[in-house]
């Protein structure tokens, strides 16, 4: 930090196990990656190359190497996993992971119908080679999953070998955990937290209001995902109570006088 300020919420330090910021790269150029890392590498824990963007991204190996040089792991979006699976190309997908030296992978079924036991089998197979993030929730706005089923799915995927589970919201933040308006399904989140440890969940929260809601509920070290590159520094200030949205929240909880 550039100067000392008392009574700031304590952040976990990298490499951290919770307090994660997962950033979505939707097609940054190599120059943009350089600029992004110059400012934000201290605050970024992992980068997702969104959905199937890695298929069409130029200079993919060079881009991944830039993140690697800053000790920031990357992974391909879960939609790419689904695109291979639905085409019966799982072995090809594993070869792609090897070719690009990927150490993380996302397993999801938000765009396809996949028997849950089969999904867990994929998690189990992949977890012997890489660190698995598994995503729960549908990209279909009309598909509402009841809280008990979210819990059941999340626990089964953790048991199958997932390191963390991701709560689906898409890059827009209007499905899964959220209503079409972007409002958090607060009852759903609170019920999930009665059974699944908060450090095991990455909540996709691309909108500022959503980030604020989770930080107020779970503190500065909640895991948040689908953060836009230009929102990383603003998010860190929200985590630290240095933006108006959480200023009073952390001011009061720290019992700051004056």
Secondary structure by P-SEA (a helix, b strand, c coil): cccccccccccccccccccbbbbbbccccaaaaaaaaaccccccccccccccccccccaaaaaaaaaaaacbbbbccaaaaaaaaaaccaaaaaaaaaaacccbbbbbcccccccaaaaaaaaaaaaacbbbbbbbccccccccccaaaaaaaaaaaaaacccbbbbcccccccccccccccccaaaaaaaaaaccccccbbbbcccaaaaaaaaaacccccccccccccaaaaaaaaaaccccccaaaaaaaacccc
